[in-house]
């Protein structure tokens, strides 16, 4: 895990560089320009890529959950374009969306959440079969999802403070082949990171998402067993 302060992963300040061939005239102009250039972060072709992070599936569940003799397809969640990305989202206030610099998820957030949902269902050992919609599995049920919140929030806090991690997923269980809606539910968790370091931010995402996945998996299996 990365041990650098969170401030090193906050978005870079945009830099505007004059690419004309005209020479800067005078030592004063140079002395004024140098601090500006020193503050810039310029991404050069072939430079180092972002550090990649991933999260973990849920692996512990209530063993009293019913066993479901059915097959389930988990669709890839839909999400707003600002969340449907591999970039790791932060919100400095309720109205602004931004991204951490130099880091990313190993996959788009929606693809990662779908994978973790499927693995979490498998880890229950309480269902005959579960897979993505692309597997061609003949499903008895389909689980549709919407990723509505998936960000670190720094409302009224300094950049080195521990953020709140908010994860919210809306799920709809559909019975096939009738395509009848069996149940709708929404799960949200907010977890405060242990500190302002980026490894703690990632751990906060893992804890918050894990709690949401657990609730979705358990509610889905209960509904399928009815």
N, CA, C and O of each residue as an XYZ file, in Angstrom:
904
protein
N       0.832     -1.210      0.000
C       0.000      0.000      0.000
C       0.862      1.254      0.000
O       1.939      1.296      0.595
N       0.365      2.251     -0.672
C       1.093      3.504     -0.744
C       1.056      4.220      0.590
O      -0.005      4.333      1.203
N       2.217      4.713      1.056
C       2.312      5.355      2.359
C       2.458      6.868      2.250
O       2.689      7.531      3.261
N       2.332      7.425      1.067
C       2.510      8.863      0.920
C       1.274      9.605      1.371
O       0.171      9.058      1.332
N       1.444     10.865      1.808
C       0.289     11.640      2.253
C      -0.731     11.797      1.143
O      -0.388     11.769     -0.039
N      -1.988     11.964      1.531
C      -3.066     12.081      0.562
C      -2.887     13.288     -0.338
O      -3.339     13.276     -1.483
N      -2.232     14.337      0.161
C      -2.075     15.549     -0.639
C      -1.298     15.294     -1.917
O      -1.469     16.025     -2.893
N      -0.443     14.269     -1.937
C       0.332     13.983     -3.133
C      -0.511     13.347     -4.221
O      -0.071     13.263     -5.368
N      -1.722     12.895     -3.888
C      -2.597     12.285     -4.881
C      -3.756     13.191     -5.262
O      -4.594     12.804     -6.076
N      -3.821     14.389     -4.695
C      -4.878     15.305     -5.072
C      -4.607     15.830     -6.471
O      -3.459     15.827     -6.915
N      -5.645     16.283     -7.181
C      -5.481     16.669     -8.583
C      -4.408     17.725     -8.762
O      -4.264     18.632     -7.941
N      -3.645     17.593     -9.861
C      -2.626     18.572    -10.182
C      -3.259     19.887    -10.611
O      -4.362     19.904    -11.157
N      -2.550     20.997    -10.360
C      -3.000     22.300    -10.827
C      -2.771     22.378    -12.325
O      -1.656     22.123    -12.778
N      -3.801     22.727    -13.126
C      -3.614     22.812    -14.568
C      -2.533     23.829    -14.906
O      -2.423     24.868    -14.256
N      -1.741     23.525    -15.920
C      -0.654     24.400    -16.328
C      -0.818     24.797    -17.779
O      -1.041     23.941    -18.636
N      -0.712     26.056    -18.059
C      -0.773     26.560    -19.420
C       0.628     26.981    -19.817
O       1.221     27.843    -19.169
N       1.166     26.386    -20.872
C       2.536     26.645    -21.284
C       2.539     27.222    -22.686
O       1.955     26.631    -23.594
N       3.177     28.351    -22.881
C       3.298     28.984    -24.185
C       4.339     28.235    -24.994
O       5.508     28.190    -24.611
N       3.929     27.648    -26.108
C       4.821     26.845    -26.915
C       5.426     27.622    -28.087
O       6.086     27.018    -28.932
N       5.228     28.904    -28.165
C       5.782     29.687    -29.271
C       7.287     29.751    -29.158
O       7.850     29.471    -28.100
N       7.941     30.118    -30.246
C       9.389     30.166    -30.296
C       9.953     31.506    -29.836
O      11.171     31.678    -29.809
N       9.103     32.449    -29.478
C       9.603     33.747    -29.026
C      10.347     33.602    -27.708
O       9.892     32.909    -26.798
N      11.479     34.253    -27.616
C      12.283     34.171    -26.405
C      11.721     35.086    -25.329
O      11.200     36.168    -25.601
N      11.848     34.611    -24.105
C      11.476     35.468    -22.989
C      12.547     36.534    -22.810
O      13.738     36.223    -22.824
N      12.148     37.751    -22.648
C      13.076     38.873    -22.566
C      13.247     39.321    -21.120
O      12.282     39.677    -20.444
N      14.494     39.294    -20.662
C      14.809     39.886    -19.373
C      14.806     38.888    -18.241
O      14.027     37.935    -18.227
N      15.683     39.123    -17.303
C      15.793     38.237    -16.139
C      14.566     38.283    -15.264
O      14.252     37.297    -14.597
N      13.854     39.410    -15.247
C      12.655     39.530    -14.423
C      11.583     38.585    -14.911
O      10.921     37.922    -14.112
N      11.406     38.518    -16.240
C      10.397     37.616    -16.794
C      10.719     36.176    -16.456
O       9.823     35.402    -16.120
N      11.994     35.804    -16.542
C      12.393     34.436    -16.225
C      12.138     34.118    -14.763
O      11.639     33.040    -14.439
N      12.479     35.051    -13.874
C      12.306     34.803    -12.441
C      10.846     34.677    -12.069
O      10.514     33.961    -11.124
N       9.963     35.355    -12.786
C       8.526     35.238    -12.520
C       7.998     33.911    -13.015
O       7.150     33.293    -12.372
N       8.503     33.466    -14.172
C       7.977     32.250    -14.779
C       8.422     30.985    -14.060
O       7.659     30.021    -13.991
N       9.641     30.966    -13.522
C      10.187     29.745    -12.956
C       9.335     29.124    -11.855
O       9.134     27.910    -11.881
N       8.813     29.900    -10.869
C       7.972     29.265     -9.847
C       6.724     28.636    -10.434
O       6.257     27.616     -9.927
N       6.167     29.222    -11.498
C       4.967     28.664    -12.116
C       5.271     27.324    -12.744
O       4.530     26.358    -12.562
N       6.392     27.267    -13.503
C       6.764     26.006    -14.132
C       7.089     24.944    -13.099
O       6.797     23.766    -13.306
N       7.686     25.346    -11.994
C       8.038     24.377    -10.947
C       6.809     23.743    -10.335
O       6.874     22.611     -9.857
N       5.680     24.454    -10.338
C       4.451     23.932     -9.738
C       3.693     23.032    -10.679
O       2.776     22.328    -10.256
N       4.062     23.038    -11.972
C       3.319     22.271    -12.963
C       3.667     20.790    -12.896
O       4.784     20.416    -12.538
N       2.700     19.959    -13.245
C       2.943     18.536    -13.424
C       2.579     18.211    -14.853
O       1.408     18.296    -15.222
N       3.557     17.840    -15.672
C       3.332     17.632    -17.091
C       3.421     16.143    -17.379
O       4.442     15.515    -17.097
N       2.351     15.567    -17.943
C       2.343     14.158    -18.297
C       2.985     13.991    -19.670
O       2.422     14.434    -20.671
N       4.150     13.360    -19.731
C       4.858     13.165    -20.978
C       4.559     11.779    -21.531
O       4.385     10.835    -20.761
N       4.495     11.638    -22.870
C       4.281     10.319    -23.472
C       5.355      9.344    -23.018
O       6.536      9.690    -22.973
N       4.949      8.131    -22.684
C       5.902      7.133    -22.233
C       6.291      7.256    -20.779
O       7.111      6.479    -20.291
N       5.717      8.222    -20.074
C       6.015      8.393    -18.661
C       5.345      7.318    -17.826
O       4.573      6.518    -18.355
N       5.626      7.285    -16.532
C       5.021      6.266    -15.668
C       3.512      6.421    -15.595
O       2.994      7.534    -15.508
N       2.808      5.288    -15.632
C       1.362      5.319    -15.529
C       0.923      5.424    -14.082
O       1.757      5.428    -13.177
N      -0.387      5.508    -13.856
C      -0.893      5.611    -12.488
C      -0.703      4.306    -11.724
O      -0.642      3.233    -12.325
N      -0.611      4.396    -10.411
C      -0.605      3.205     -9.569
C      -2.019      2.647     -9.538
O      -2.983      3.387     -9.343
N      -2.137      1.332     -9.733
C      -3.441      0.693     -9.845
C      -3.834      0.019     -8.531
O      -3.007     -0.577     -7.842
N      -5.117      0.134     -8.208
C      -5.657     -0.440     -6.978
C      -6.904     -1.252     -7.309
O      -7.587     -0.988     -8.298
N      -7.189     -2.234     -6.477
C      -8.418     -2.999     -6.598
C      -8.985     -3.235     -5.209
O      -8.317     -2.979     -4.208
N     -10.211     -3.721     -5.149
C     -10.877     -3.997     -3.880
C     -11.179     -5.483     -3.785
O     -10.944     -6.223     -4.741
N     -11.696     -5.931     -2.646
C     -11.869     -7.362     -2.405
C     -13.345     -7.731     -2.309
O     -14.164     -6.920     -1.877
N     -13.688     -8.968     -2.716
C     -15.069     -9.419     -2.562
C     -15.379     -9.719     -1.105
O     -14.478     -9.884     -0.283
N     -16.660     -9.787     -0.801
C     -17.089    -10.176      0.538
C     -16.940    -11.688      0.674
O     -17.288    -12.435     -0.241
N     -16.423    -12.138      1.817
C     -16.162    -13.572      1.975
C     -16.808    -14.180      3.212
O     -16.804    -15.402      3.362
N     -17.359    -13.366      4.097
C     -18.015    -13.898      5.296
C     -19.488    -13.503      5.283
O     -19.838    -12.341      5.077
N     -20.341    -14.501      5.509
C     -21.784    -14.279      5.460
C     -22.464    -15.053      6.579
O     -21.871    -15.941      7.192
N     -23.712    -14.703      6.832
C     -24.535    -15.421      7.795
C     -24.826    -16.813      7.238
O     -25.486    -16.944      6.207
N     -24.345    -17.834      7.903
C     -24.529    -19.198      7.413
C     -25.970    -19.679      7.529
O     -26.312    -20.756      7.042
N     -26.807    -18.880      8.170
C     -28.226    -19.236      8.250
C     -28.979    -18.853      6.984
O     -30.168    -19.147      6.861
N     -28.305    -18.201      6.041
C     -28.962    -17.856      4.788
C     -29.430    -19.121      4.071
O     -28.775    -20.160      4.157
N     -30.559    -19.041      3.365
C     -31.064    -20.224      2.661
C     -30.193    -20.581      1.460
O     -29.576    -19.708      0.848
N     -30.147    -21.876      1.127
C     -29.507    -22.302     -0.111
C     -30.501    -22.127     -1.249
O     -31.671    -22.485     -1.118
N     -30.034    -21.577     -2.367
C     -30.919    -21.257     -3.489
C     -30.578    -22.155     -4.671
O     -29.479    -22.088     -5.221
N     -31.529    -22.991     -5.050
C     -31.349    -23.902     -6.184
C     -31.767    -23.197     -7.478
O     -32.649    -23.662     -8.199
N     -31.123    -22.085     -7.748
C     -31.455    -21.262     -8.920
C     -30.162    -20.703     -9.513
O     -29.099    -20.748     -8.894
N     -30.289    -20.173    -10.737
C     -29.150    -19.549    -11.409
C     -29.394    -18.046    -11.533
O     -30.505    -17.601    -11.819
N     -28.331    -17.277    -11.311
C     -28.443    -15.818    -11.276
C     -27.420    -15.180    -12.213
O     -26.249    -15.562    -12.231
N     -27.884    -14.203    -12.989
C     -26.991    -13.365    -13.784
C     -26.890    -11.994    -13.130
O     -27.904    -11.396    -12.771
N     -25.687    -11.507    -12.980
C     -25.448    -10.176    -12.414
C     -25.026     -9.246    -13.549
O     -23.955     -9.415    -14.131
N     -25.860     -8.278    -13.855
C     -25.530     -7.338    -14.922
C     -24.495     -6.321    -14.443
O     -24.389     -6.034    -13.250
N     -23.742     -5.789    -15.389
C     -22.811     -4.714    -15.041
C     -23.609     -3.494    -14.620
O     -24.539     -3.101    -15.324
N     -23.274     -2.885    -13.498
C     -24.029     -1.712    -13.050
C     -23.961     -0.574    -14.063
O     -22.972     -0.414    -14.779
N     -25.024      0.201    -14.105
C     -24.989      1.461    -14.836
C     -24.546      2.538    -13.851
O     -24.677      2.382    -12.637
N     -24.023      3.627    -14.392
C     -23.553      4.722    -13.539
C     -23.432      5.976    -14.376
O     -23.296      5.913    -15.598
N     -23.482      7.109    -13.712
C     -23.218      8.373    -14.390
C     -21.792      8.356    -14.930
O     -20.921      7.671    -14.393
N     -21.564      9.118    -15.997
C     -20.257      9.087    -16.658
C     -19.120      9.462    -15.713
O     -18.005      8.962    -15.865
N     -19.382     10.328    -14.748
C     -18.336     10.725    -13.812
C     -17.878      9.599    -12.913
O     -16.748      9.620    -12.425
N     -18.747      8.599    -12.679
C     -18.395      7.443    -11.854
C     -17.964      6.247    -12.689
O     -17.233      5.382    -12.207
N     -18.414      6.195    -13.941
C     -18.138      5.047    -14.799
C     -16.755      5.185    -15.437
O     -16.629      5.366    -16.649
N     -15.742      5.099    -14.612
C     -14.367      5.340    -15.021
C     -13.435      4.574    -14.101
O     -13.826      4.159    -13.010
N     -12.197      4.389    -14.548
C     -11.193      3.775    -13.680
C     -10.576      4.789    -12.726
O      -9.876      4.404    -11.789
N     -10.818      6.060    -12.944
C     -10.253      7.085    -12.066
C     -10.965      7.053    -10.712
O     -12.156      6.747    -10.641
N     -10.247      7.365     -9.657
C     -10.786      7.286     -8.299
C     -11.359      8.645     -7.929
O     -10.657      9.656     -7.921
N     -12.641      8.645     -7.625
C     -13.400      9.890     -7.499
C     -13.262     10.488     -6.106
O     -13.276      9.774     -5.103
N     -13.129     11.808     -6.061
C     -13.223     12.550     -4.804
C     -14.161     13.732     -5.007
O     -14.305     14.241     -6.118
N     -14.795     14.159     -3.924
C     -15.672     15.330     -3.958
C     -15.213     16.303     -2.876
O     -15.317     15.996     -1.688
N     -14.706     17.475     -3.269
C     -14.306     18.468     -2.275
C     -15.494     19.163     -1.635
O     -15.367     19.748     -0.559
N     -16.649     19.105     -2.287
C     -17.890     19.661     -1.763
C     -19.043     18.920     -2.421
O     -18.810     18.149     -3.352
N     -20.282     19.123     -1.973
C     -21.393     18.339     -2.519
C     -21.669     18.566     -3.998
O     -22.409     17.791     -4.605
N     -21.096     19.607     -4.595
C     -21.463     19.984     -5.955
C     -20.345     19.780     -6.967
O     -20.547     19.999     -8.161
N     -19.176     19.366     -6.511
C     -18.023     19.255     -7.399
C     -17.468     17.844     -7.373
O     -17.351     17.229     -6.313
N     -17.122     17.331     -8.561
C     -16.546     15.996     -8.684
C     -15.150     16.125     -9.274
O     -14.947     16.842    -10.253
N     -14.184     15.425     -8.671
C     -12.804     15.482     -9.138
C     -12.192     14.094     -8.984
O     -12.877     13.156     -8.576
N     -10.908     13.958     -9.309
C     -10.255     12.654     -9.266
C      -8.886     12.775     -8.602
O      -8.215     13.800     -8.717
N      -8.481     11.705     -7.902
C      -7.133     11.644     -7.357
C      -6.127     11.555     -8.502
O      -6.386     10.907     -9.516
N      -4.994     12.203     -8.334
C      -3.941     12.167     -9.348
C      -3.027     10.964     -9.141
O      -2.784     10.545     -8.009
N      -2.524     10.412    -10.245
C      -1.466      9.389    -10.253
C      -1.907      8.029     -9.730
O      -1.066      7.157     -9.514
N      -3.213      7.826     -9.520
C      -3.729      6.536     -9.062
C      -5.012      6.230     -9.829
O      -5.662      7.134    -10.354
N      -5.372      4.939     -9.889
C      -6.599      4.535    -10.584
C      -7.000      3.151    -10.103
O      -6.192      2.415     -9.537
N      -8.274      2.807    -10.340
C      -8.708      1.426    -10.143
C      -8.139      0.583    -11.276
O      -7.826      1.111    -12.343
N      -8.005     -0.707    -11.058
C      -7.479     -1.598    -12.086
C      -8.467     -1.801    -13.227
O      -8.087     -2.285    -14.294
N      -9.723     -1.440    -13.017
C     -10.765     -1.540    -14.045
C     -11.751     -0.408    -13.806
O     -11.704      0.251    -12.767
N     -12.642     -0.181    -14.762
C     -13.694      0.803    -14.524
C     -14.474      0.407    -13.280
O     -14.636     -0.778    -12.990
N     -14.953      1.395    -12.554
C     -15.633      1.127    -11.284
C     -16.807      0.174    -11.469
O     -17.013     -0.717    -10.645
N     -17.584      0.350    -12.548
C     -18.754     -0.506    -12.755
C     -18.344     -1.950    -13.028
O     -18.990     -2.877    -12.541
N     -17.280     -2.151    -13.799
C     -16.799     -3.511    -14.068
C     -16.238     -4.151    -12.805
O     -16.453     -5.337    -12.552
N     -15.522     -3.362    -12.019
C     -14.958     -3.878    -10.778
C     -16.065     -4.292     -9.809
O     -15.981     -5.351     -9.187
N     -17.095     -3.465     -9.680
C     -18.194     -3.786     -8.769
C     -18.922     -5.039     -9.234
O     -19.284     -5.877     -8.408
N     -19.143     -5.188    -10.537
C     -19.790     -6.397    -11.049
C     -18.976     -7.641    -10.702
O     -19.530     -8.633    -10.228
N     -17.684     -7.592    -10.932
C     -16.814     -8.726    -10.619
C     -16.865     -9.076     -9.135
O     -16.940    -10.250     -8.773
N     -16.826     -8.068     -8.287
C     -16.845     -8.308     -6.841
C     -18.195     -8.840     -6.375
O     -18.262     -9.637     -5.440
N     -19.267     -8.401     -7.023
C     -20.591     -8.943     -6.697
C     -20.661    -10.431     -7.037
O     -21.110    -11.237     -6.222
N     -20.221    -10.790     -8.231
C     -20.249    -12.192     -8.644
C     -19.408    -13.044     -7.692
O     -19.851    -14.105     -7.252
N     -18.208    -12.585     -7.376
C     -17.337    -13.341     -6.474
C     -17.934    -13.438     -5.073
O     -17.773    -14.454     -4.397
N     -18.618    -12.392     -4.638
C     -19.245    -12.423     -3.312
C     -20.366    -13.448     -3.269
O     -20.491    -14.183     -2.289
N     -21.191    -13.511     -4.323
C     -22.227    -14.548     -4.391
C     -21.592    -15.934     -4.364
O     -22.072    -16.820     -3.657
N     -20.527    -16.125     -5.121
C     -19.852    -17.428     -5.139
C     -19.311    -17.788     -3.762
O     -19.338    -18.954     -3.368
N     -18.828    -16.809     -3.039
C     -18.230    -17.075     -1.724
C     -19.250    -17.514     -0.677
O     -18.878    -18.086      0.348
N     -20.527    -17.253     -0.926
C     -21.549    -17.703      0.028
C     -21.705    -19.213      0.016
O     -22.050    -19.822      1.029
N     -21.443    -19.820     -1.153
C     -21.693    -21.252     -1.366
C     -23.159    -21.591     -1.097
O     -23.493    -22.693     -0.662
N     -24.022    -20.610     -1.369
C     -25.454    -20.777     -1.116
C     -26.285    -20.678     -2.396
O     -27.504    -20.527     -2.324
N     -25.645    -20.760     -3.564
C     -26.367    -20.630     -4.818
C     -25.770    -21.596     -5.833
O     -24.558    -21.810     -5.863
N     -26.628    -22.173     -6.661
C     -26.170    -23.172     -7.628
C     -25.182    -22.580     -8.615
O     -24.111    -23.141     -8.847
N     -25.548    -21.434     -9.201
C     -24.679    -20.831    -10.205
C     -24.928    -19.335    -10.284
O     -26.061    -18.872    -10.150
N     -23.853    -18.583    -10.505
C     -23.949    -17.134    -10.666
C     -22.885    -16.708    -11.668
O     -21.784    -17.258    -11.689
N     -23.222    -15.720    -12.503
C     -22.253    -15.255    -13.488
C     -22.644    -13.907    -14.054
O     -23.697    -13.359    -13.728
N     -21.776    -13.379    -14.910
C     -22.062    -12.127    -15.604
C     -23.038    -12.386    -16.744
O     -23.241    -13.529    -17.154
N     -23.639    -11.313    -17.250
C     -24.607    -11.475    -18.337
C     -23.941    -11.941    -19.622
O     -24.617    -12.441    -20.521
N     -22.620    -11.784    -19.721
C     -21.904    -12.181    -20.933
C     -21.559    -13.669    -20.962
O     -21.023    -14.150    -21.961
N     -21.851    -14.403    -19.900
C     -21.459    -15.813    -19.843
C     -22.403    -16.717    -20.618
O     -22.054    -17.862    -20.904
N     -23.594    -16.231    -20.967
C     -24.559    -17.060    -21.663
C     -25.298    -18.022    -20.750
O     -25.983    -18.924    -21.229
N     -25.171    -17.845    -19.453
C     -25.863    -18.684    -18.479
C     -27.374    -18.523    -18.618
O     -27.880    -17.407    -18.742
N     -28.087    -19.643    -18.598
C     -29.553    -19.596    -18.643
C     -30.050    -19.249    -17.246
O     -30.038    -20.082    -16.340
N     -30.481    -18.019    -17.091
C     -30.746    -17.498    -15.749
C     -32.190    -17.692    -15.324
O     -33.115    -17.578    -16.128
N     -32.362    -17.989    -14.042
C     -33.689    -17.948    -13.427
C     -33.998    -16.544    -12.926
O     -35.159    -16.144    -12.838
N     -32.936    -15.796    -12.596
C     -33.082    -14.415    -12.115
C     -31.959    -13.565    -12.702
O     -30.876    -14.057    -13.021
N     -32.252    -12.279    -12.832
C     -31.254    -11.290    -13.240
C     -31.214    -10.199    -12.179
O     -32.253     -9.724    -11.719
N     -30.011     -9.810    -11.801
C     -29.844     -8.717    -10.846
C     -29.294     -7.500    -11.584
O     -28.154     -7.501    -12.048
N     -30.122     -6.466    -11.685
C     -29.706     -5.202    -12.294
C     -29.241     -4.262    -11.186
O     -29.823     -4.237    -10.101
N     -28.198     -3.494    -11.458
C     -27.625     -2.617    -10.439
C     -27.329     -1.235    -11.001
O     -27.070     -1.073    -12.194
N     -27.372     -0.251    -10.124
C     -26.956      1.101    -10.474
C     -25.992      1.600     -9.398
O     -26.328      1.636     -8.214
N     -24.805      1.978     -9.824
C     -23.804      2.537     -8.913
C     -24.063      4.036     -8.806
O     -23.806      4.781     -9.751
N     -24.569      4.475     -7.664
C     -24.998      5.868     -7.511
C     -24.000      6.743     -6.755
O     -23.923      7.947     -6.998
N     -23.248      6.151     -5.852
C     -22.221      6.901     -5.110
C     -21.006      5.992     -4.966
O     -21.127      4.820     -4.610
N     -19.828      6.557     -5.252
C     -18.597      5.767     -5.113
C     -17.429      6.737     -5.067
O     -16.658      6.848     -6.020
N     -17.304      7.448     -3.930
C     -16.327      8.528     -3.866
C     -15.830      8.770     -2.448
O     -16.445      8.355     -1.466
N     -14.689      9.461     -2.380
C     -14.162      9.987     -1.120
C     -14.613     11.436     -0.994
O     -14.477     12.217     -1.936
N     -15.150     11.795      0.173
C     -15.717     13.131      0.368
C     -14.869     13.922      1.362
O     -14.574     13.457      2.463
N     -14.487     15.118      0.947
C     -13.656     16.003      1.767
C     -14.424     17.275      2.118
O     -13.857     18.367      2.065
N     -15.684     17.156      2.471
C     -16.505     18.328      2.758
C     -15.983     19.034      4.010
O     -15.846     18.416      5.066
N     -15.695     20.320      3.887
C     -15.275     21.151      5.022
C     -14.064     20.575      5.747
O     -13.986     20.644      6.974
N     -13.123     20.010      5.000
C     -11.946     19.423      5.623
C     -10.702     19.827      4.845
O     -10.789     20.185      3.670
N      -9.560     19.772      5.491
C      -8.301     20.034      4.807
C      -7.915     18.821      3.969
O      -8.454     17.730      4.157
N      -6.976     19.017      3.043
C      -6.599     17.935      2.141
C      -5.915     16.774      2.853
O      -5.875     15.670      2.309
N      -5.379     16.987      4.045
C      -4.714     15.910      4.779
C      -5.630     15.236      5.800
O      -5.204     14.319      6.503
N      -6.871     15.678      5.886
C      -7.812     15.075      6.824
C      -8.334     13.752      6.272
O      -8.271     13.503      5.068
N      -8.848     12.911      7.163
C      -9.424     11.636      6.739
C     -10.782     11.884      6.089
O     -11.650     12.498      6.710
N     -10.987     11.425      4.860
C     -12.265     11.660      4.186
C     -13.314     10.630      4.578
O     -12.996      9.590      5.155
N     -14.560     10.930      4.261
C     -15.636      9.948      4.331
C     -15.713      9.239      2.987
O     -15.651      9.879      1.938
N     -15.849      7.919      3.018
C     -16.005      7.135      1.799
C     -17.471      6.734      1.695
O     -18.007      6.071      2.582
N     -18.110      7.139      0.608
C     -19.544      6.865      0.429
C     -19.748      5.918     -0.754
O     -19.264      6.171     -1.857
N     -20.475      4.818     -0.506
C     -20.818      3.851     -1.546
C     -22.321      3.601     -1.483
O     -22.866      3.280     -0.426
N     -22.982      3.753     -2.631
C     -24.434      3.511     -2.688
C     -24.762      2.774     -3.981
O     -24.386      3.210     -5.069
N     -25.464      1.659     -3.851
C     -25.859      0.848     -4.998
C     -27.346      0.541     -4.895
O     -27.839      0.128     -3.846
N     -28.050      0.750     -5.998
C     -29.463      0.385     -6.105
C     -29.560     -0.907     -6.909
O     -28.932     -1.036     -7.960
N     -30.347     -1.864     -6.417
C     -30.443     -3.176     -7.066
C     -31.897     -3.532     -7.353
O     -32.797     -3.197     -6.582
N     -32.110     -4.213     -8.467
C     -33.437     -4.701     -8.854
C     -33.317     -6.167     -9.238
O     -32.547     -6.516    -10.133
N     -34.074     -7.025     -8.568
C     -34.070     -8.458     -8.860
C     -35.244     -8.782     -9.781
O     -36.389     -8.452     -9.474
N     -34.954     -9.429    -10.912
C     -35.962     -9.714    -11.936
C     -36.049    -11.218    -12.149
O     -35.032    -11.890    -12.322
N     -37.283    -11.745    -12.136
C     -37.501    -13.181    -12.358
C     -37.671    -13.445    -13.846
O     -38.418    -12.751    -14.535
N     -36.975    -14.444    -14.321
C     -37.040    -14.844    -15.718
C     -37.835    -16.148    -15.847
O     -37.864    -16.936    -14.902
N     -38.485    -16.397    -17.001
C     -38.487    -15.568    -18.209
C     -39.568    -14.487    -18.213
O     -39.711    -13.759    -19.196
N     -40.325    -14.379    -17.129
C     -41.412    -13.401    -17.111
C     -40.920    -11.957    -17.117
O     -41.665    -11.044    -17.473
N     -39.665    -11.751    -16.721
C     -39.086    -10.417    -16.541
C     -39.917     -9.600    -15.553
O     -40.125     -8.399    -15.728
N     -40.379    -10.281    -14.521
C     -41.168     -9.633    -13.472
C     -40.238     -9.158    -12.362
O     -39.331     -9.880    -11.946
N     -40.471     -7.943    -11.889
C     -39.663     -7.400    -10.799
C     -40.067     -8.075     -9.489
O     -41.224     -8.008     -9.076
N     -39.116     -8.714     -8.856
C     -39.352     -9.400     -7.591
C     -39.132     -8.458     -6.416
O     -39.915     -8.441     -5.466
N     -38.059     -7.675     -6.488
C     -37.727     -6.798     -5.368
C     -36.794     -5.687     -5.840
O     -36.004     -5.857     -6.769
N     -36.917     -4.539     -5.162
C     -35.984     -3.428     -5.356
C     -35.433     -3.040     -3.991
O     -36.179     -2.966     -3.014
N     -34.154     -2.797     -3.923
C     -33.569     -2.335     -2.663
C     -32.330     -1.503     -2.959
O     -31.703     -1.638     -4.009
N     -31.997     -0.645     -2.011
C     -30.844      0.239     -2.153
C     -30.020      0.174     -0.879
O     -30.556      0.236      0.228
N     -28.718      0.048     -1.048
C     -27.820     -0.035      0.098
C     -26.797      1.096      0.028
O     -26.226      1.369     -1.028
N     -26.576      1.747      1.166
C     -25.602      2.832      1.251
C     -24.788      2.690      2.529
O     -25.327      2.384      3.592
N     -23.496      2.914      2.412
C     -22.604      2.897      3.565
C     -21.656      4.086      3.474
O     -21.170      4.432      2.397
N     -21.403      4.705      4.625
C     -20.427      5.789      4.718
C     -19.415      5.397      5.787
O     -19.778      5.145      6.936
N     -18.155      5.348      5.403
C     -17.075      4.947      6.302
C     -16.024      6.052      6.312
O     -15.602      6.519      5.254
N     -15.603      6.468      7.498
C     -14.537      7.461      7.602
C     -13.187      6.755      7.597
O     -12.953      5.851      8.399
N     -12.304      7.165      6.700
C     -10.966      6.571      6.633
C     -10.230      6.769      7.957
O     -10.482      7.739      8.671
N      -9.330      5.861      8.279
C      -8.595      5.943      9.545
C      -7.736      7.192      9.635
O      -7.573      7.765     10.712
N      -7.183      7.615      8.495
C      -6.361      8.824      8.464
C      -6.336      9.361      7.040
O      -7.055      8.861      6.173
N      -5.515     10.371      6.795
C      -5.504     11.012      5.496
C      -4.599     10.376      4.466
O      -4.524     10.875      3.343
N      -3.903      9.294      4.794
C      -3.035      8.647      3.817
C      -3.859      7.871      2.794
O      -4.960      7.402      3.084
N      -3.296      7.746      1.584
C      -4.092      7.146      0.517
C      -4.384      5.670      0.755
O      -5.439      5.186      0.344
N      -3.472      4.932      1.412
C      -3.775      3.536      1.701
C      -5.001      3.412      2.588
O      -5.766      2.457      2.456
N      -5.199      4.372      3.499
C      -6.389      4.363      4.354
C      -7.641      4.712      3.560
O      -8.725      4.211      3.859
N      -7.500      5.559      2.562
C      -8.636      5.876      1.689
C      -9.087      4.623      0.948
O     -10.284      4.345      0.879
N      -8.145      3.867      0.393
C      -8.486      2.633     -0.316
C      -9.122      1.623      0.635
O     -10.095      0.960      0.274
N      -8.583      1.503      1.840
C      -9.180      0.603      2.832
C     -10.604      1.029      3.170
O     -11.476      0.187      3.381
N     -10.836      2.345      3.219
C     -12.185      2.838      3.460
C     -13.137      2.434      2.355
O     -14.270      2.039      2.627
N     -12.689      2.529      1.098
C     -13.502      2.062     -0.027
C     -13.818      0.580      0.130
O     -14.948      0.155     -0.110
N     -12.822     -0.206      0.531
C     -13.003     -1.651      0.647
C     -14.023     -1.992      1.726
O     -14.868     -2.866      1.528
N     -13.950     -1.311      2.863
C     -14.889     -1.571      3.956
C     -16.303     -1.154      3.564
O     -17.254     -1.910      3.765
N     -16.444      0.043      3.007
C     -17.774      0.540      2.645
C     -18.409     -0.328      1.572
O     -19.572     -0.712      1.693
N     -17.651     -0.644      0.515
C     -18.199     -1.485     -0.546
C     -18.506     -2.879     -0.026
O     -19.518     -3.466     -0.408
N     -17.653     -3.423      0.839
C     -17.897     -4.751      1.385
C     -19.217     -4.841      2.136
O     -19.934     -5.834      2.019
N     -19.538     -3.810      2.905
C     -20.811     -3.800      3.634
C     -21.997     -3.731      2.678
O     -23.018     -4.383      2.900
N     -21.860     -2.945      1.622
C     -22.933     -2.845      0.632
C     -23.108     -4.175     -0.101
O     -24.234     -4.637     -0.288
N     -22.008     -4.786     -0.512
C     -22.087     -6.075     -1.197
C     -22.748     -7.126     -0.316
O     -23.574     -7.906     -0.789
N     -22.388     -7.151      0.957
C     -22.959     -8.132      1.877
C     -24.474     -8.012      1.948
O     -25.184     -9.016      1.885
N     -24.969     -6.787      2.078
C     -26.417     -6.575      2.172
C     -27.117     -6.967      0.879
O     -28.178     -7.589      0.913
N     -26.533     -6.607     -0.263
C     -27.156     -6.941     -1.548
C     -27.202     -8.450     -1.747
O     -28.228     -8.989     -2.161
N     -26.112     -9.127     -1.460
C     -26.060    -10.576     -1.628
C     -27.083    -11.259     -0.733
O     -27.832    -12.119     -1.197
N     -27.126    -10.893      0.532
C     -28.039    -11.556      1.461
C     -29.498    -11.291      1.104
O     -30.316    -12.211      1.138
N     -29.838    -10.048      0.764
C     -31.223     -9.746      0.397
C     -31.621    -10.467     -0.880
O     -32.747    -10.949     -0.998
N     -30.704    -10.542     -1.834
C     -31.008    -11.223     -3.092
C     -31.295    -12.700     -2.865
O     -32.269    -13.230     -3.400
N     -30.466    -13.364     -2.084
C     -30.667    -14.792     -1.841
C     -31.957    -15.060     -1.075
O     -32.647    -16.042     -1.350
N     -32.282    -14.211     -0.131
C     -33.540    -14.375      0.608
C     -34.729    -14.251     -0.338
O     -35.672    -15.038     -0.258
N     -34.687    -13.266     -1.234
C     -35.794    -13.082     -2.180
C     -35.883    -14.244     -3.163
O     -36.985    -14.677     -3.502
N     -34.760    -14.750     -3.622
C     -34.776    -15.869     -4.564
C     -35.287    -17.149     -3.925
O     -35.809    -18.023     -4.617
N     -35.141    -17.267     -2.613
C     -35.561    -18.484     -1.913
C     -37.046    -18.497     -1.582
O     -37.570    -19.528     -1.161
N     -37.725    -17.387     -1.763
C     -39.152    -17.329     -1.391
C     -39.994    -18.235     -2.285
O     -41.211    -18.311     -2.117
